[in-house]
Amino acid sequence: MALLPDLSLHAEAPDFAAAAVTFRSARLGSDALPGWSLWLKQLEVSKTDQLARWGADLWEFLSTLLCTLPAEGRLRMELAHALGAPALCCACHEEAPLHPHDVVKALIAASSALAPLAVAADGDASPVGAASGFRACVLLVARAPSVGPSAFQAAEAWLGAALAAGAFPSVLVPGCFALADSAEEAGASGPLNGAWKMIKALCLHRHCDFATASAALVRAAAGCAKASAGAGRSFEVAARFHCSNFFRLMKEAPALQAASAQRGGEAMREEDFPLDAVISVLGPCAAAVGTSQAELPVKVLAASLERWAGFGGVAALSCVQDSRLNRLLAAVALPLLASRRLNWAAASGPGCTRSHELLATALKAVEVFAACDAGEGSSGPGRPSDDVLDALAVLCASGAPGAKAQLLAWVVAENPGCYCLALRVHRVLPGRLGGDRSVNWAQLLLDGLVLAPAAGVARSQGEGVGRAQSQAASCIAVLLASAPAEHAGPWVQRTLSPLATSPTPPPGLWVLARRLVPTLSKLPVAPAMAPAVAGAQTALKPETLASSGAAECMQRLRCLAALIRSGAFAQEQLRAIADVLRRLLGSAPVPLQVRAEAWVAHAESCLHLGAGREFRVAVRYAVKHLASLDAAGARVAMVLCRARGPLLAGCCAAVEGLCSVPWPLRVAGLSAAAAAAKREDAPAPIREVAQCAVSAFEEDQGISLFAFGTSDEASGWRSEAAMLSPAEVSRRKRR
């Protein structure tokens, strides 16, 4: 005991310098020193105040002792084990580490004695000391970066000793995580690389548990996402570094390997691939999908989805409940599913159940994303990308479970975002279906949706079709516009033939014809629209109203207006049609609703012919005779929006009236006013009225919009025009 300084709690301050001199001059054997075990025990249980009082002399003495003890004996190894606990105590000091450089020097000296321990076969070594020494090393590097790179070498040696002694990686990895966090915050690439080297060594160890490996995997994904958001070479290197760590852990960590449903009678593993956590940390990259910044995060997520689907058993994805992640999940999962790398086509087999779950979740994600994109405050560039649309087309063409049913649901959806998504998918669908299957799909939409009766809508009111049927007809038109002409043309002509032969064809066919006219007018398939042209012109015959009724006549006139707007008639033929329409408008026995549809067709002919005088007369006719019909007001506003500047002369009363009615018809009037105000070639009076209407709209923010149109002296969309006159606007501004 004389060679060893007294480290008991109540002992006086030891003379470590004298003890070091004694040890240097002494000839020590491999046998234990007198009182060696008791002295090591005192060293292990040293308190923080003792270590602070002894100062750097203790660690200088321990370094000397480690260098003096015989290398072939167990004394150095036992001392190395014992100093782990006090080193950890110094590293964890509240204010700052105690004597970090001297402690690191002793730990480095002790690390040379750990090699025999790392390969020891007797199994009697305790993991506590080695684990404490490792934790002390990483904490000192994290809290005192000035200790230098040699501390990393010592930490690796202590890590090997701790694992060889049986220490659990879950106990060791928190220190590595702390070191990685501090290095990343300081932007130190060297310490960060060293920290991840030790993290991978822990996660690739056979005793690493699932929670530890999952935490490291998610941390690597988060680092990749964070670095990908930056700009510059350094951020790109950091993103690739974290991406490589992610793939190394995912492919080689034993705890993360996909388990089969049964292993020789063993129960199924409760652990699962941490897909929800990976998607959550990659969420900030959703806005950059489609750019180079999101390239690596997309690869990370695609690999995660593929690995998750390879696990056995049933599992549900909860991350889709977060609307921020829907875009990212849809952008990655749908192309992955379309590539057939996941076995969704089989009825059973490894990963089949999860592939079906992923498919259903991805379809729901793109629906939620599209629906939110159409909502208030959405941005246009955030729509589903072309890759997503092509993947949806591939899944529908390949017969993926639920894909066609989901597409049909989007076709008739009330949400405009989902409906627009259906239109975009139908635009690219013929490229995956081919000609024959495209017309078969069009026939399915026609029979199942367009020609289906609209529930609760009376034919006698001229509204024989509903919103869902109109949307389905638009999808058919978009589909046929992209289909081969040799397949689409015969189908169109055959489908529309009842319009020319039957006195009362299904109302849905007229809706389909109106959608096909502008879509196919400039394509080679346009001649197939001949039945619609012939059927629409029968509305000009006097006997049509008597034989077919007002509702059928209105459908034909609407189709005629669409044909005129698309330029289906020559100039001379159009002038003759306009003359017949004017006679129809002047016939008092014709119902007002029929005359409203005839007015639209006549106005379209005026726009096409450039007939300014006839157009001004038509607008005055609408103000006088059609003001009681809200639908007519919307159509008048539509025509005014598209009229060229010189044709707007004399239209002030119509614009004023349309801008003064309650919502939602006022939207149409304001649209016409905004269009007129921007036309430089329009007459000055109409531009002044239009500008006043727009200014009044801006001023009316926060005021009840239903205050207009309540006067008893006027009715319809002519009422309250004075409310938006220039004098009234000036008066309200002064008030």
C-alpha positions in Angstrom: 0.0 0.0 0.0 3.0 2.3 0.4 3.5 2.5 -3.3 -0.1 3.6 -3.9 -1.4 7.0 -2.7 -4.4 6.9 -0.4 -7.6 7.7 -2.2 -10.1 7.2 0.6 -12.7 9.8 1.2 -11.2 11.2 4.5 -7.6 10.9 3.5 -5.3 13.9 3.2 -4.4 15.2 -0.2 -2.2 12.5 -1.8 1.3 13.4 -3.2 0.8 12.1 -6.7 4.1 13.5 -7.9 6.1 11.6 -5.3 4.1 8.4 -6.0 4.9 8.8 -9.7 8.6 9.1 -9.0 8.4 6.0 -6.8 6.7 4.0 -9.5 9.2 5.0 -12.2 12.1 3.8 -10.1 10.5 0.6 -8.9 10.7 -2.8 -10.7 7.2 -4.0 -10.9 6.2 -7.6 -11.8 3.1 -8.9 -13.3 1.6 -9.9 -9.9 -0.8 -7.7 -8.1 0.5 -5.0 -5.9 -0.3 -4.9 -2.2 -3.7 -3.4 -1.7 -4.2 -3.1 -5.5 -7.9 -4.2 -5.5 -8.8 -1.9 -2.7 -7.0 1.0 -4.4 -8.8 0.4 -7.7 -12.1 0.3 -5.8 -11.4 3.7 -4.2 -10.5 5.1 -7.7 -13.7 3.8 -9.2 -15.9 5.4 -6.5 -14.2 8.8 -6.4 -16.5 11.7 -6.0 -16.6 14.8 -8.1 -15.3 17.0 -5.3 -12.4 14.7 -4.8 -11.5 14.7 -8.4 -11.8 18.5 -8.5 -9.5 18.8 -5.4 -6.9 16.4 -6.7 -6.8 18.2 -10.0 -4.6 17.3 -12.9 -2.0 15.6 -10.7 -4.2 12.5 -10.4 -4.5 12.0 -14.2 -0.8 12.7 -14.6 -0.1 10.0 -12.0 -2.5 7.5 -13.7 -0.9 8.1 -17.1 2.6 7.4 -15.6 1.3 4.3 -13.8 -0.2 3.0 -17.1 3.1 3.5 -18.9 5.0 1.9 -16.0 3.0 -1.2 -15.4 4.1 -4.4 -17.3 2.3 -4.7 -20.6 2.0 -8.5 -20.3 0.2 -8.5 -17.0 -3.4 -7.8 -15.9 -2.5 -4.7 -13.9 -2.7 -2.3 -16.7 -6.0 -3.8 -17.9 -7.5 -3.6 -14.5 -6.3 0.0 -14.1 -7.8 0.9 -17.5 -11.1 -0.5 -16.4 -11.0 1.3 -13.1 -10.3 4.8 -14.4 -13.3 4.7 -16.7 -15.8 5.7 -14.0 -13.8 8.8 -12.7 -13.1 9.9 -16.3 -16.8 9.8 -17.0 -17.5 11.8 -13.8 -15.1 14.5 -15.0 -16.6 14.6 -18.4 -20.1 15.0 -17.0 -19.3 17.9 -14.7 -22.1 20.5 -14.9 -20.2 23.6 -15.7 -17.4 22.2 -17.9 -15.4 19.1 -18.1 -12.7 18.8 -15.4 -9.2 18.7 -16.8 -10.2 17.5 -20.2 -6.7 17.3 -21.7 -5.3 15.4 -18.8 -8.2 13.0 -18.7 -8.0 12.4 -22.4 -4.2 11.8 -22.0 -4.9 9.1 -19.4 -7.7 7.6 -21.5 -5.4 7.4 -24.5 -2.7 5.7 -22.4 -5.4 3.3 -21.1 -6.6 2.5 -24.5 -3.3 0.7 -25.3 -4.1 -1.7 -22.5 -7.6 -2.5 -23.9 -6.4 -4.6 -26.8 -5.9 -7.7 -24.7 -9.3 -7.1 -23.2 -11.0 -6.8 -26.6 -9.7 -10.3 -27.5 -9.9 -11.9 -24.1 -11.6 -15.3 -24.1 -12.1 -15.8 -20.4 -15.2 -13.6 -20.4 -14.6 -12.4 -16.9 -14.2 -8.7 -17.8 -17.0 -6.3 -16.7 -18.4 -4.1 -19.3 -19.1 -1.2 -16.9 -15.6 0.2 -16.9 -15.1 0.0 -20.6 -18.5 1.5 -21.3 -17.7 4.4 -18.9 -14.4 5.0 -20.5 -16.0 5.1 -24.0 -18.7 7.5 -22.8 -16.1 9.7 -21.2 -14.2 9.9 -24.5 -17.1 10.9 -26.6 -18.4 13.4 -24.1 -15.0 15.0 -23.8 -14.8 15.3 -27.6 -18.3 16.8 -27.7 -17.9 19.2 -24.8 -14.2 20.1 -25.4 -13.4 19.9 -29.1 -9.9 21.1 -28.5 -8.8 17.7 -27.1 -7.9 16.8 -30.7 -8.4 13.8 -33.0 -6.4 11.5 -30.8 -9.4 11.3 -28.6 -11.3 9.6 -31.4 -8.7 6.9 -31.6 -9.0 6.3 -27.9 -12.8 6.3 -28.2 -12.7 3.6 -30.9 -10.5 1.5 -28.7 -12.7 1.9 -25.7 -15.7 1.1 -27.9 -14.2 -2.2 -29.0 -13.4 -3.1 -25.5 -16.9 -2.3 -24.3 -18.5 -4.4 -27.0 -16.1 -7.3 -26.4 -16.9 -7.1 -22.7 -20.6 -7.4 -23.5 -21.8 -3.8 -23.1 -25.1 -3.2 -24.8 -25.0 -0.8 -27.8 -28.1 1.0 -26.5 -26.0 2.2 -23.5 -23.2 3.5 -25.7 -25.0 5.1 -28.6 -26.5 8.2 -26.8 -23.0 9.6 -26.4 -22.3 9.1 -30.1 -25.6 10.9 -30.9 -24.5 13.8 -28.7 -21.2 13.9 -30.4 -22.8 13.9 -33.8 -25.2 16.7 -32.8 -22.4 19.0 -31.5 -20.2 18.3 -34.5 -23.0 19.1 -37.0 -23.9 22.2 -35.1 -20.3 23.4 -35.2 -19.9 22.4 -38.8 -17.0 20.1 -38.0 -16.8 17.4 -40.6 -14.0 15.5 -38.9 -15.8 14.9 -35.6 -19.0 14.2 -37.4 -17.4 11.5 -39.5 -15.8 10.0 -36.4 -19.1 10.0 -34.6 -20.9 8.3 -37.4 -18.1 5.8 -37.7 -18.8 4.7 -34.1 -22.6 4.8 -34.6 -22.3 2.4 -37.5 -20.0 0.2 -35.6 -22.6 0.0 -32.8 -25.6 -0.5 -35.1 -23.9 -3.2 -37.1 -23.0 -5.2 -34.0 -24.9 -8.4 -33.5 -26.2 -7.3 -30.1 -27.6 -4.0 -31.2 -31.3 -3.8 -30.5 -34.1 -2.6 -32.9 -34.7 0.7 -31.1 -31.0 1.8 -31.3 -30.7 0.8 -35.0 -34.0 2.5 -35.8 -33.0 5.7 -34.1 -29.7 5.8 -36.0 -31.5 5.2 -39.3 -34.0 8.0 -38.7 -31.1 10.3 -37.7 -29.3 9.6 -40.9 -32.5 10.3 -42.9 -33.0 13.5 -41.0 -29.4 14.6 -41.7 -29.9 13.9 -45.4 -33.1 16.0 -45.5 -31.5 18.9 -43.6 -28.4 19.0 -45.8 -30.4 18.7 -49.0 -32.3 21.9 -48.1 -29.0 23.9 -48.3 -27.3 25.2 -51.3 -23.6 24.8 -52.1 -21.0 22.1 -52.4 -20.6 21.6 -48.7 -24.3 20.8 -48.3 -24.3 18.4 -51.2 -21.4 16.5 -49.7 -23.1 16.4 -46.3 -26.3 15.1 -47.9 -24.4 12.3 -49.7 -22.6 11.5 -46.5 -25.8 11.0 -44.5 -27.4 9.2 -47.5 -24.6 6.7 -47.6 -24.9 6.2 -43.8 -28.6 5.5 -44.2 -28.2 2.9 -46.9 -25.3 1.2 -45.0 -27.5 0.9 -41.9 -30.6 -0.2 -43.8 -28.8 -2.9 -45.7 -26.4 -4.3 -43.0 -27.9 -3.6 -39.6 -29.1 -7.0 -38.3 -31.9 -5.5 -36.3 -33.4 -3.8 -39.4 -33.4 -6.8 -41.7 -36.8 -7.9 -42.9 -38.1 -10.9 -41.0 -40.2 -13.6 -42.4 -43.6 -14.4 -40.9 -42.2 -17.4 -39.1 -38.7 -18.7 -38.4 -38.8 -22.4 -37.5 -41.8 -22.0 -35.2 -40.7 -18.6 -33.7 -43.3 -15.9 -33.3 -43.4 -13.1 -35.8 -41.2 -10.1 -34.8 -42.9 -7.3 -33.1 -40.3 -4.8 -34.5 -41.0 -3.2 -37.8 -39.2 -0.9 -40.2 -39.5 2.7 -38.9 -41.2 4.0 -42.1 -43.5 6.5 -40.4 -40.5 8.1 -38.6 -38.5 8.2 -41.8 -41.3 9.9 -43.8 -41.8 12.4 -41.0 -38.2 13.6 -41.0 -38.2 13.8 -44.8 -41.4 15.9 -44.7 -39.6 19.3 -45.2 -38.3 18.1 -48.5 -41.8 17.8 -49.9 -41.8 21.3 -51.4 -38.6 20.5 -53.4 -39.9 17.3 -55.0 -39.0 17.3 -58.7 -35.8 19.4 -58.1 -32.2 18.3 -57.6 -32.5 19.2 -53.9 -34.9 16.4 -53.3 -33.0 13.8 -55.3 -31.3 12.1 -52.3 -34.3 12.3 -49.9 -36.5 10.7 -52.6 -34.0 7.8 -52.9 -34.0 7.4 -49.2 -37.8 7.3 -49.1 -38.1 4.9 -52.0 -35.6 2.5 -50.4 -37.5 2.8 -47.1 -40.8 2.0 -48.8 -39.4 -1.0 -50.6 -37.8 -2.4 -47.4 -41.0 -1.8 -45.4 -43.1 -3.6 -48.0 -40.7 -6.6 -47.8 -41.5 -7.2 -44.1 -44.1 -9.8 -43.4 -47.4 -9.3 -41.8 -50.0 -6.5 -42.0 -49.2 -3.0 -41.1 -50.9 0.4 -41.5 -49.3 3.6 -42.5 -50.3 6.4 -40.1 -48.1 9.1 -41.7 -50.7 9.8 -44.4 -52.8 11.6 -41.8 -50.3 14.5 -41.9 -51.3 16.6 -44.9 -47.7 17.9 -45.2 -46.4 14.5 -46.2 -49.0 13.6 -48.8 -47.1 15.2 -51.6 -43.9 13.4 -50.7 -45.5 10.0 -50.3 -47.4 10.3 -53.5 -44.4 11.5 -55.5 -42.3 8.6 -54.3 -44.7 5.7 -53.7 -46.7 5.8 -56.9 -43.7 5.6 -59.4 -42.3 2.9 -57.2 -45.5 0.9 -57.4 -45.8 1.5 -61.1 -42.3 0.1 -61.7 -43.5 -3.3 -60.4 -40.6 -3.4 -57.9 -43.3 -4.2 -55.3 -45.4 -7.3 -55.7 -48.8 -5.7 -55.6 -50.1 -7.9 -58.6 -49.9 -11.2 -56.7 -52.8 -12.3 -54.5 -50.4 -13.7 -51.9 -46.7 -13.8 -51.3 -43.9 -11.9 -49.4 -44.8 -8.3 -49.1 -48.0 -8.6 -51.0 -50.2 -7.4 -48.2 -48.0 -4.4 -47.5 -47.8 -3.6 -51.1 -51.6 -3.4 -51.3 -51.6 -1.3 -48.2 -49.0 1.1 -49.7 -50.9 1.3 -52.9 -54.1 2.3 -51.1 -52.3 4.7 -48.9 -50.5 6.3 -51.9 -53.8 6.7 -53.8 -55.3 8.4 -50.7 -52.3 10.6 -50.3 -52.4 11.9 -53.9 -56.2 12.5 -53.5 -55.7 14.5 -50.2 -52.8 16.4 -51.8 -54.8 17.3 -54.9 -57.8 18.3 -52.8 -55.8 20.5 -50.6 -54.0 22.1 -53.6 -57.4 23.3 -54.9 -58.3 24.9 -51.5 -57.8 28.4 -50.3 -54.2 29.6 -50.4 -52.9 26.8 -52.6 -50.2 27.3 -55.1 -50.4 26.2 -58.7 -46.9 24.7 -59.0 -47.8 22.3 -56.1 -50.0 20.1 -58.3 -49.1 16.4 -58.7 -46.2 16.1 -61.1 -46.2 14.5 -64.5 -44.3 11.5 -63.1 -47.2 11.0 -60.6 -49.7 11.2 -63.4 -47.9 8.7 -65.5 -47.6 6.4 -62.6 -51.3 6.6 -62.0 -51.9 5.9 -65.7 -49.7 2.8 -65.5 -51.4 1.5 -62.4 -54.8 2.0 -64.0 -53.7 0.3 -67.2 -52.1 -2.6 -65.3 -55.1 -3.3 -63.2 -53.7 -2.3 -59.9 -56.2 -3.1 -57.1 -58.4 -0.1 -56.4 -56.7 2.2 -59.0 -59.5 2.4 -61.5 -62.1 2.6 -58.8 -60.2 5.6 -57.3 -60.0 7.2 -60.7 -63.7 6.9 -61.2 -64.2 8.5 -57.8 -62.1 11.4 -58.8 -64.1 11.8 -62.1 -67.3 12.5 -60.2 -65.7 14.2 -57.1 -67.1 17.5 -55.9 -63.7 18.8 -54.9 -62.2 20.6 -57.9 -58.7 19.5 -57.1 -59.7 15.8 -57.4 -61.7 16.5 -60.6 -58.7 18.3 -62.1 -56.5 15.3 -61.1 -58.9 13.0 -63.0 -58.7 15.2 -66.1 -54.9 15.2 -66.0 -54.8 11.4 -65.6 -57.1 10.9 -68.6 -54.9 13.1 -70.7 -52.0 10.6 -70.4 -54.0 7.5 -70.0 -54.3 6.6 -73.7 -50.5 6.3 -73.9 -50.7 3.4 -71.4 -54.0 1.9 -72.5 -53.6 2.0 -76.2 -56.4 2.7 -78.8 -58.8 -0.2 -78.2 -58.7 0.0 -74.4 -59.0 3.8 -74.5 -62.3 3.7 -76.3 -63.4 0.8 -74.1 -62.7 3.0 -71.1 -64.6 5.9 -72.7 -67.6 3.6 -73.3 -67.5 2.6 -69.6 -67.6 6.2 -68.6 -70.4 6.9 -71.1 -72.6 4.0 -70.0 -71.9 4.2 -66.3 -71.8 7.9 -65.7 -72.7 10.2 -68.6 -75.9 8.4 -69.6 -76.9 7.5 -66.0 -80.0 9.5 -64.8 -79.3 12.5 -62.7 -81.0 11.9 -59.4 -83.4 14.6 -58.3 -83.2 16.7 -61.5 -86.3 17.4 -63.5 -86.0 17.1 -67.3 -88.8 19.6 -67.7 -86.6 22.3 -66.4 -84.0 21.7 -69.1 -81.5 20.4 -66.7 -81.4 16.7 -67.6 -77.8 16.1 -66.5 -75.9 16.7 -63.3 -72.5 17.8 -62.2 -71.0 14.3 -62.1 -72.3 13.5 -65.7 -70.8 16.7 -67.0 -67.4 16.0 -65.3 -67.4 12.5 -66.8 -68.1 13.9 -70.3 -65.1 16.2 -69.9 -62.9 13.3 -68.9 -64.1 11.4 -72.0 -63.3 14.4 -74.2 -59.7 14.7 -72.8 -59.2 11.0 -73.1 -60.3 10.9 -76.8 -58.2 14.0 -77.6 -55.1 11.9 -76.7 -56.3 8.6 -78.2 -55.3 7.5 -81.7 -57.6 9.1 -84.3 -58.2 5.7 -86.1 -59.8 4.5 -82.8 -61.4 7.7 -81.5 -63.0 8.8 -84.7 -65.3 5.8 -85.3 -66.3 5.7 -81.7 -67.2 9.4 -81.6 -69.3 9.1 -84.8 -71.0 6.0 -83.7 -71.8 7.4 -80.2 -73.1 10.7 -81.4 -75.2 9.3 -84.2 -78.5 9.5 -82.1 -78.1 13.3 -82.1 -78.9 13.4 -85.8 -81.4 10.6 -86.0 -83.4 10.7 -82.7 -85.9 13.5 -81.9 -85.1 13.1 -78.2 -81.6 11.6 -77.7 -80.3 11.2 -74.1 -79.4 14.6 -72.5 -76.0 13.1 -71.6 -75.1 12.8 -75.3 -75.6 16.6 -75.8 -73.3 17.2 -72.8 -70.7 14.9 -74.3 -71.0 16.6 -77.7 -70.5 20.1 -76.1 -67.3 18.8 -74.4 -66.0 17.1 -77.6 -66.5 20.1 -79.8 -63.8 22.4 -78.4 -61.5 19.5 -77.6 -61.5 17.8 -81.0 -62.2 20.8 -83.3 -58.5 21.2 -84.3 -57.7 17.4 -84.4 -57.9 14.9 -87.2 -60.9 13.3 -85.5 -63.0 16.5 -85.9 -65.0 15.2 -89.0 -66.5 12.5 -86.7 -68.5 15.3 -85.0 -70.8 15.5 -88.1 -73.8 14.0 -86.2 -73.6 16.7 -83.6 -73.4 19.4 -86.3 -76.5 18.1 -88.0 -78.4 17.6 -84.8 -77.6 21.0 -83.4 -78.9 22.8 -86.6 -82.3 21.2 -86.3 -82.9 23.6 -83.4 -83.3 26.3 -86.1 -86.3 24.6 -87.5 -89.7 25.9 -86.2 -91.1 22.3 -85.8 -88.3 21.2 -83.5 -89.8 23.2 -80.5 -93.2 21.7 -81.0 -92.1 18.1 -81.6 -89.2 17.7 -79.1 -90.1 20.2 -76.4 -88.3 23.2 -74.8 -85.7 21.1 -72.9 -84.5 19.3 -76.1 -84.5 22.5 -78.1 -82.3 24.1 -75.4 -79.8 21.2 -75.5 -79.5 21.6 -79.3 -79.0 25.4 -79.1 -76.3 24.9 -76.5 -74.5 22.5 -78.7 -75.0 25.0 -81.6 -73.3 27.7 -79.6 -70.4 25.5 -78.8 -70.0 24.6 -82.5 -70.1 28.3 -83.5 -67.5 29.1 -80.8 -65.1 26.4 -82.1 -65.4 27.7 -85.7 -67.3 24.7 -87.2 -69.2 26.9 -89.7 -68.1 28.9 -92.7 -68.7 32.7 -92.8 -71.7 32.5 -95.2 -73.2 29.6 -93.3 -72.8 31.4 -90.0 -74.5 34.5 -91.4 -77.5 32.4 -92.3 -77.6 30.8 -88.9 -77.4 34.3 -87.3 -80.5 35.5 -89.3 -82.5 32.5 -88.2 -81.5 33.0 -84.6 -82.6 36.7 -84.7 -86.0 35.6 -85.9 -86.2 33.1 -83.1 -85.3 35.8 -80.6 -88.1 38.0 -81.9 -90.7 35.3 -81.5 -92.8 36.0 -78.4 -94.4 32.5 -78.2 -90.9 30.9 -77.8 -90.2 30.3 -74.0 -87.8 32.7 -72.4 -85.4 29.9 -71.4 -85.2 28.8 -75.1 -84.6 32.4 -76.2 -81.8 32.7 -73.7 -80.0 29.8 -75.3 -80.6 31.2 -78.7 -79.2 34.5 -77.5 -75.9 32.8 -76.6 -75.6 31.2 -80.0 -76.4 34.5 -81.7 -73.9 36.4 -79.6 -71.2 33.8 -80.5 -72.0 34.3 -84.1 -71.6 38.1 -83.6 -68.2 37.6 -82.0 -67.1 35.3 -84.7 -68.3 37.6 -87.5 -67.2 40.8 -85.8 -70.7 42.2 -86.2 -70.5 45.2 -83.7 -74.0 46.6 -84.4 -75.8 43.3 -84.1 -73.8 42.5 -80.9 -74.8 45.8 -79.3 -78.4 45.2 -80.2 -78.1 41.7 -78.7 -76.8 43.0 -75.4 -79.6 45.6 -75.1 -82.0 42.7 -75.8 -80.5 40.7 -73.0 -80.8 43.6 -70.5 -84.4 44.1 -71.5 -85.8 40.6 -71.8 -83.4 38.2 -70.0 -82.6 40.0 -66.8 -84.9 37.8 -64.7 -82.8 34.7 -65.5 -79.7 34.2 -63.4 -78.3 31.6 -65.9 -78.7 34.1 -68.7 -76.8 36.7 -66.7 -73.8 34.3 -66.3 -73.9 33.6 -70.0 -74.0 37.3 -70.9 -71.0 37.9 -68.7 -69.1 35.1 -70.3 -69.7 36.6 -73.7 -68.7 40.1 -72.5 -65.4 38.6 -71.1 -64.5 37.3 -74.6 -65.7 40.3 -76.7 -63.1 42.4 -78.3 -62.8 46.0 -77.3 -64.7 47.7 -80.1 -67.7 45.4 -79.7 -68.2 46.6 -76.1 -69.6 49.9 -77.1 -73.0 50.4 -75.5 -72.5 47.6 -73.0 -72.2 49.8 -69.9 -75.7 49.0 -68.6 -75.1 45.3 -68.7 -71.7 45.5 -66.9 -73.2 47.8 -64.3 -76.1 45.5 -63.7 -74.0 42.3 -63.5 -71.6 43.9 -61.0 -74.4 44.9 -58.7 -76.3 41.7 -58.1 -75.8 39.4 -55.1 -73.3 36.6 -55.1 -72.5 34.2 -56.8 -73.7 35.9 -60.0 -71.8 39.0 -59.1 -68.6 37.0 -59.8 -69.5 36.8 -63.5 -70.1 40.5 -63.6 -66.8 41.4 -62.0 -65.1 39.0 -64.4 -66.6 40.9 -67.3 -65.6 44.2 -65.7 -62.1 43.2 -65.1 -61.7 42.0 -68.7 -63.2 45.2 -70.1 -61.0 47.4 -67.9 -57.9 45.7 -69.3 -58.8 46.1 -73.0 -57.0 49.2 -74.3 -59.1 49.2 -77.5 -62.4 49.3 -75.6 -64.4 52.6 -75.7 -63.7 55.0 -72.8 -67.2 54.8 -71.2 -67.1 51.1 -70.8 -63.6 51.2 -69.4 -64.6 53.8 -66.9 -67.6 51.8 -65.7 -65.6 48.6 -65.5 -62.8 50.3 -63.5 -65.3 51.8 -61.1 -66.9 48.3 -60.6 -63.5 46.8 -59.8 -62.7 49.7 -57.4 -66.0 49.2 -55.6 -65.3 45.5 -55.2 -62.0 46.3 -53.5 -63.7 48.8 -51.3 -66.5 46.4 -50.3 -64.2 44.0 -48.6 -65.6 43.2 -45.2 -69.1 44.6 -46.0 -72.1 42.3 -46.5 -72.2 41.3 -50.1 -76.0 40.6 -50.0 -76.8 44.3 -49.4 -77.1 44.8 -53.2 -80.1 43.9 -55.2 -82.7 44.6 -52.5 -84.5 47.5 -54.1 -88.2 47.1 -54.8 -88.0 49.4 -57.8 -85.9 47.1 -59.9 -85.5 43.3 -60.2 -83.0 40.9 -61.7 -79.4 41.5 -62.6 -80.3 45.1 -63.8 -81.0 46.2 -60.2 -78.9 48.4 -58.1 -76.7 49.4 -61.0 -76.4 52.9 -59.5 -74.7 51.5 -56.4 -71.6 51.0 -58.6 -71.8 54.2 -60.6 -68.8 56.5 -60.6 -70.7 59.1 -58.5 -71.7 56.5 -55.9 -68.2 55.2 -55.7 -66.8 58.7 -55.1 -69.5 59.4 -52.5 -68.8 56.2 -50.6 -65.0 56.9 -50.6 -65.6 60.3 -49.1 -67.8 58.7 -46.4 
